[in-house]
Amino acid sequence: MSKPIPYSCQDISEADIAAVAEVLRAPFLTQGPAVPKFEEEFAALHGMRHGVAVANATGALHIACLALGAGPGIRVWTTPNSFVASANCARYCGATVDFVDIDPATRNISVEKLADKLALAAEDGSLPGIVIPVDFGGYPCDMKEIRELADRYGFRIISDSSHAVGASYHGEPVGRYADISVFSFHPVKIITTGEGGLCLTDDADLAAAMRKARSHGITRDPTEMDSEPDGPWYYEQVGLGFNYRLTDIQAALGSSQLTRLAESEARRDLLARRYDDALASLALRLPPRSNDRTSAHHLYVIEIDDARTPKTRREVFDRLRDDGISPNVHYIPIHLQPDYRRLGFAAGDFPDSERYYGRAISIPLFPTMTEEQQDRVIASLTRALS
Ligand SMILES: *Cc1c(COP(=O)(O)O)cnc(C)c1O
């Protein structure tokens, strides 16, 4: 039997390999020119001023939280329907995490539930300092509404756009409405650098704070120093930072991948539309679509519509596996992880995320997927649900 069709897969071209090989022959493997070049290209593509490349999106979320003041006594709210990193970043800073349930139609943080929770928090003085919406599957969140709430209640926004490279919202690339937007370049995501992440912001001070946090809290800018430099070698550590740097090898791969972003997004969109058409009559809920935003289609998540079929998620999942397909499930609600239950969260806290989780399957979608492969997935699902 041929090897299983994965739910996601990187696309590495000969040009990508040549770009990496070129850096390997050059003087700088890290801290060289490829990193700022990639940062500028990625920021320009999103119409944003500053890009800060990081070793991975988890580190990017961490330094974004720190730059926006996360720390003991600060509350950070996110969605349960995400990878654990969206919540862990707040805990790295000593902040307190809480969640807002999803809108079942979009699987993203619900603006109505966010507004309700903020109104209650305003009454008892427990407002969040930061809210982290997640563009689940690459489908942008309701950022205009979240920005209005942020301005009204005084919190900052980190958009976890790890899935949403290339997505657009009201005709513009994602990134505009958040204080900081974070992207991931893990191989399963839209573009890859092996491991890698990036923070986008229009705020020069936030960008400078994140650059320092990325590299040990060290500055070489005399205006930020306590003392006069005593020579050209001089630097100061002005805060506590980390080594979260992306290498030039990775950045070169990222720049090369970016040149094919439009092409690979078009391919993802075509495959997503083929799924939309082929699966429309099955007892499934399909990913959201809207005229005011486009998904990057990182994931194609189907939900078993239990009102229309007795088949369980497990049965359908197993059927796909038996047919040589490797589906996945995104996500086990973060608050149900043992490490979060220990903080006091419990089953029933966020019922829409829990119900969604019980029905969801991520089926294969990646730019190098062939139509023959996709037809195998469609045939398997059709058999499983009939
Ligand atoms: C992948 C992912 C992350 C973490 O990304 P890494 O680059 O692997 O650290 C964070 N948030 C979401 C929503 C993700 O999917």
PDBQT file of the ligand as one rigid body, heavy atoms in Angstrom, charges set to zero:
ROOT
HETATM    1  C1  LIG A 401       1.807  25.839  15.758  1.00  0.00    +0.000 C 
HETATM    2  C2  LIG A 401       1.145  26.786  16.662  1.00  0.00    +0.000 A 
HETATM    3  C3  LIG A 401       1.828  27.490  17.649  1.00  0.00    +0.000 A 
HETATM    4  C4  LIG A 401       3.254  27.218  17.998  1.00  0.00    +0.000 C 
HETATM    5  O1  LIG A 401       4.080  27.302  16.915  1.00  0.00    +0.000 OA
HETATM    6  P1  LIG A 401       5.590  26.806  16.993  1.00  0.00    +0.000 P 
HETATM    7  O2  LIG A 401       6.226  27.573  15.863  1.00  0.00    +0.000 OA
HETATM    8  O3  LIG A 401       5.568  25.335  16.756  1.00  0.00    +0.000 OA
HETATM    9  O4  LIG A 401       6.141  27.175  18.314  1.00  0.00    +0.000 OA
HETATM   10  C5  LIG A 401       1.141  28.439  18.382  1.00  0.00    +0.000 A 
HETATM   11  N1  LIG A 401      -0.167  28.661  18.185  1.00  0.00    +0.000 NA
HETATM   12  C6  LIG A 401      -0.868  27.983  17.258  1.00  0.00    +0.000 A 
HETATM   13  C7  LIG A 401      -2.312  28.288  17.072  1.00  0.00    +0.000 C 
HETATM   14  C8  LIG A 401      -0.237  27.009  16.487  1.00  0.00    +0.000 A 
HETATM   15  O5  LIG A 401      -0.935  26.297  15.606  1.00  0.00    +0.000 OA
ENDROOT
TORSDOF 0
